[in-house]
């Protein structure tokens, strides 16, 4: 039986969406990450063009983008090959999204939150030192959205993400700010998981303690409050892993 990757051009072109390059990028990226090419060679440019009903220029651009993300490489006499996962750019939001959308991995979620605990507490401490009044207002708006979400007046997931991302921005450090898209992407899975395990949304009061410390210009308290938030998530993951199936 033909797979979804070998349907006719007429069937595939609409599925790729209006932007054919990004549609093909997304389709191939998901296929690579889910192991579709584990035991067979990656198609040639001509084969991809035929399989997906797109031009060579579209195919070439999509393959170039996947190469930049670390998923593919061109090798002499071997053509284009899929790279091992150790070469993938995990800070690329597309790669991270594909990884998180494949079969759910608690281990990946744990690794992501271990990264968060190394970054976000320090970002909160920096925010307590350097945040502008506009930055603090943005953090407060994120918290207000979380409070509204508890009453069904906002989206709980988007409100929680807005709070955390606003703190990265408030750090005033461009390197921390660069993590906003990665944190936003991975938080979507992390928050859904923790909300499902806890049976409730994030604790607004705990988030409020982070804001209070930032407003008080107390870096250590901001660091401790944010670390407590993420440590709670890691404890939930550990408890889930140790729960008998």
C-alpha positions, -999 to 999 in steps of 0.1 A, spaced: 0 0 0 13 35 -9 22 57 21 12 93 25 47 102 12 40 87 -22 6 100 -31 -1 116 -64 9 152 -71 -27 164 -72 -33 149 -37 -1 162 -21 0 197 -34 -31 210 -14 -18 192 17 15 211 16 -5 244 19 -1 277 1 36 280 9 49 249 -8 85 252 5 75 253 42 48 227 36 74 203 21 99 213 49 73 204 75 63 171 58 99 159 54 110 171 88 82 151 105 91 121 84 127 123 94 121 128 131 95 100 133 120 75 117 105 72 83 139 70 67 156 50 94 160 19 72 159 33 37 179 60 19 166 96 17 151 103 -17 170 122 -44 159 156 -55 142 142 -85 123 116 -65 111 142 -40 100 164 -68 79 136 -83 66 123 -50 54 157 -38 44 173 -70 66 204 -65 93 221 -85 130 213 -82 135 248 -67 110 241 -40 125 208 -32 161 222 -32 151 250 -8 133 226 16 163 202 16 186 232 22 166 243 52 166 208 67 203 207 62 207 239 81 186 224 109 211 195 111 187 168 99 203 162 65 238 165 50 252 160 15 280 135 13 303 126 -17 290 95 -36 262 90 -10 240 119 -19 217 134 8 216 114 40 197 117 73 220 128 101 219 111 136 199 128 163 230 140 179 235 164 150 200 179 150 197 215 162 175 210 192 173 248 197 155 251 163 118 255 170 107 233 141 130 205 152 118 208 188 82 209 177 86 178 156 103 160 184 76 169 209 48 160 185 60 125 178 52 97 202 52 114 236 85 111 255 87 118 292 124 116 290 125 145 265 102 165 286 125 159 316 155 170 296 138 202 285 128 211 321 164 204 332 174 231 307 147 254 320 159 251 355 193 262 344 180 292 325 147 307 338 157 312 375 187 332 364 166 351 339 142 360 368 171 371 389 184 393 361 148 407 356 148 417 393 179 437 387 174 452 352 137 450 342 122 483 331 88 494 343 74 483 309 90 449 314 75 445 348 41 456 334 44 429 308 51 402 334 21 415 354 -1 413 323 10 377 319 0 369 355 -33 388 350 -40 366 320 -34 335 341 -58 348 367 -84 355 340 -78 320 325 -87 304 358 -121 321 354 -124 309 318 -117 343 303 -84 335 287 -64 306 273 -45 289 302 -17 276 280 -11 309 262 -13 329 294 13 307 311 37 309 282 32 347 280 43 350 317 75 329 313 85 345 280 80 380 294 105 372 321 131 361 296 126 394 278 128 413 311 162 398 318 177 424 295 202 398 283 199 390 246 212 355 250 183 347 274 158 365 252 169 342 223 154 312 243 119 327 241 108 307 210 124 275 223 108 279 257 74 289 241 74 259 218 84 233 245 62 248 272 32 239 252 39 202 257 53 206 292 22 226 305 -2 202 289 15 173 306 17 189 340 -19 201 339 -30 166 330 -10 150 357 -20 175 384 -56 177 372 -55 215 373 -38 245 357 -6 262 370 -6 276 405 -11 314 399 0 322 435 34 305 429 38 325 397 28 356 416 57 351 440 81 354 411 66 387 400 66 400 436 103 393 439 111 410 406 90 440 416 109 441 449 142 441 430 152 410 450 172 388 426 177 359 450 141 356 459 131 358 422 156 330 415 143 308 443 107 314 434 113 305 397 134 275 406 106 262 428 81 265 399 102 243 376 114 219 403 77 212 409 74 202 373 105 179 375 91 163 406 58 156 388 77 140 359 98 118 383 66 107 401 50 99 367 80 78 357 79 59 389 42 52 387 35 15 378 19 12 343 
